[in-house]
Amino acid sequence: MKRLFTGITVLVLALTAVGVMSAQSDPRIGTWKLNVAKSKSDTAPHKSETRTYEVSGDSTTLHVELINNDGSKQVYGYTGKLDGKDYRYTGQVPGGANTVSVKRGGNQFDSESKKDGKLLYTTRAIFSDDGKIMTLTTKGTDANGQAVNSVRVYDKQ
């Protein structure tokens, strides 16, 4: 019985360590708040935005809450892997995309947002050396054909 308990304890600790190491190796993990003053966009920037990335098994889950300038709230997100495959967005995504694919190269993450398989816009995430600032650069068009060009700066919470 003691051996079984020891074996289970070791397994739980190992799985916990793997989860912690995965979170630490992915600089996105955590909560990020938009720094409106440092961000630039072709369209009016949001009043506020909070992005939360969490490890979920071998996938990452993104949850976004933003407040538009008119006071309306948008909530969206996805759960996916860094394999370049399309994963469905949930909620109301700005720009009208319904899928996203993400690939990683070091501490740079490149994503493609699509609507019904058609590429709308790309986003590149780059992190400061200290891991406290995330910059998202988005280029392309939205589902209505309007240009989407922005550089959004986020502070880690």
N, C-alpha and C positions, 0 to 999 in steps of 0.2 A: 504494500500500500504506500509506503514511504517513497519507494522508487517511482511509482506512478505519479504521486504528487510532485516529486522533484522534476520528472520529465515534463509534466504539464507546465510547471513554473518556468522552466527553461524555454519551452516553446512560446509561451506568452511573452516573455522578455525578448526573445529573438524577433518575434513579429512586431513588437512595439519599437524595437531598435530600427528595424527596416522602415517602418512608417516615419519615424523621426528623421532618419537619414534621407529618405525620399523628399520630405518636406524641406530639409535644409539644402538639398542639392538643387531644388527648384526655387529660384529667387522670387517667383510670382506668389508663392504660398503666403497667405496672410491677408490683411485688410489694407486697402489703399484708398485714399481720398484725393479727389481731383483738386489740384491747385489752379483755380480759375485764373488768377493773376498771371501765371506763367504759361498758360495754355493759349493756343491760337487756332482759329477755325474759320473756314469760309462762311459758315453759318454762325448764328449767335451761340456762344458757349452756354452750357447748362448752368443753372444756379449752383447745383452741387451734384456730385456723383460719388458713390462708394462701390468699390469692386472688392469682392472677397473670393479668393482662390483657396480651395481645400483639396487635400489628397483624399481620394476615394478608391481604395484598392490600388489598381494599376492605372487608374484614370484620375483626371483632375476635374473638379467641379468649379465653375465660375458662376457667381451670383452678383448681378449688378442692379443697383437702385439709383435712379437719377431723377432729379427735379429739374424740369424745363423752366425756361424764363417765364412762362405763363402760369407757373405753379403746379402744372400737371405732373404726375409721377409715372415713370416707366420702370418696369421690373422685367428683367430677362436673364438668361444664362444658358449654360450647356454643361454636359458632362462628356468628356472625351479624352482620347489618348493623343500623344505627340507623334502620330504615325502618318499624318498627311491625309487621312481618310475623313470624309464628311460626317459630322455629327449634328443632329438637329438642335436648333435653338429652341428654347421655351420662352414664352412671353412675347412682349412687344419690342422687337429689336429696331433701334434707329436705322434707317436706311432700307428697311424692308427685307433683309436677308432672312433665310430660313435654315441655312446650314453653315457650319464653319469647319475648317480643317486647320490643324496647327502642326508645324514642324519646329524642331529646336536645333540650333547650332550654337553650342556653348551657352552663354547667357543671353542669347538673342532668340526670340521666338517670332516666327513669321506665320501669319494666318491669312486665309482666304475666306471671305464671306460671300455666299452665293444665294441666289434665289432660283429655286427649281433647276439647279445644276449650272446656272449661268453666273460666271464670276461678276460680282459687283465691285468689291473693293478689297484691298489688301491692308493689313496692319502689321507693323513691325514693333515689337516690344524690346526696349533696350534698358539696362539697369545701370545705375551708378556703381562705382567700385565698392562703395560701402553698403550697397543693397538697400538704401533708404529712399531712392528716387527711381520711379519707373516712367519712361517716356514712350508713349504710343503714337506712332506716325501712321496715319491712315490716308490712302489715296485711292481714287476710283470714282464710281458713280453710284447713286442710290437706285432703288427699284423704279423711280420715276425719271431716271436719266439725268438728275441734277448732280453736279460735281460734288465730291466729298473729299476735302483736303483739310486735314487737321493735324496738329501736334499737341497732344494732351500730356500734361505732366502731373504725376501722382506722387503723393508722399505716403510712405509706409506708416501705418498706425501701430 
